[in-house]
Amino acid sequence: MQKQFITAREVAEALGVSDGKAYAVIRELNGQLKAQGYITIAGKVSRAYFEEKCCYGGMKAAGE
């Protein structure tokens, strides 16, 4: 079973960036979620939201 939240280490691996940049990405995404009224956890972000914003889960195949 896949965990609901993604850590900075996983973000860094997925994006091919440093840990510091991964934390910056998480802060940005958590800021967006907080502005929408969601509760956030420092150093982690919703896996579904991360995938949506980074185009891993929200892209459709050509022709759909």
Helices and strands as residue ranges (DSSP letters): E 5-7, H 8-15, H 19-35, E 44-46, H 47-53
